[in-house]
Amino acid sequence: MQTQVLKYFKIGEPINMMYMAADGSITKRRIKIIKVSGNSFQAYCYLRREKRTFKFENVLSLLPVHIRERKTPAVV
């Protein structure tokens, strides 16, 4: 997972992450990675609206954020 985190850190865009907290609960978060160091990384968490520290070992998945374009109906 560390390789994926580094990849998204270099891209610098928000990503969706599934994360397991210390108590075993699983959350889906949208984050932007700020700093990578050792066994963890810091990211801005859009759910909590603050900078948070995450452990690599607790990251379950990372996916890029895809913004869909709205399809407008054709004008007749």
C-alpha positions in Angstrom: 0.0 0.0 0.0 2.9 2.3 0.6 3.7 2.3 -3.1 0.2 3.4 -3.9 0.3 6.2 -1.3 3.6 7.5 -2.8 2.0 7.4 -6.3 -1.0 9.5 -5.2 1.2 11.8 -3.2 3.2 12.6 -6.3 0.0 13.2 -8.3 -1.2 15.6 -5.6 -5.0 15.1 -6.2 -7.7 14.0 -3.7 -8.3 10.3 -3.4 -10.9 8.0 -1.8 -9.6 5.8 0.9 -11.0 2.9 2.9 -9.3 2.9 6.3 -9.5 0.7 9.4 -9.2 2.7 12.7 -7.4 1.4 15.8 -10.8 0.2 17.2 -11.5 -1.9 14.1 -14.1 0.4 12.6 -13.9 1.0 8.9 -14.4 4.4 7.3 -14.4 5.8 3.8 -12.6 9.1 3.6 -11.7 11.5 0.9 -8.1 12.7 1.5 -5.3 14.7 0.0 -1.8 13.4 1.0 0.5 16.1 2.4 3.5 14.2 3.8 4.8 10.7 3.7 7.3 9.5 6.4 8.2 6.2 8.0 5.2 3.9 8.6 2.6 6.6 8.2 1.5 9.6 6.2 -0.3 12.9 6.8 -3.3 14.0 4.8 -6.0 16.5 4.8 -9.2 14.6 5.5 -12.3 16.2 3.9 -14.6 14.2 6.3 -13.0 15.6 9.5 -11.9 18.9 7.8 -8.5 18.7 9.3 -5.0 17.3 8.9 -4.8 13.7 10.1 -2.1 11.0 10.4 -2.8 7.5 8.9 -0.8 4.3 9.2 0.1 2.4 6.0 -0.9 -0.9 7.6 -4.5 0.3 8.2 -5.2 1.4 4.6 -7.5 -1.0 3.0 -7.9 0.6 -0.4 -7.1 3.7 -2.4 -9.0 4.9 -5.4 -8.7 8.1 -7.5 -11.6 10.6 -7.3 -13.5 10.7 -10.6 -15.7 13.7 -11.1 -18.5 12.8 -13.4 -19.7 15.3 -16.0 -23.4 16.0 -15.9 -25.3 14.9 -19.0 -27.7 17.6 -20.0 -30.7 16.7 -22.0 -30.6 17.7 -25.7 -32.5 20.8 -26.5 -35.2 20.3 -29.2 
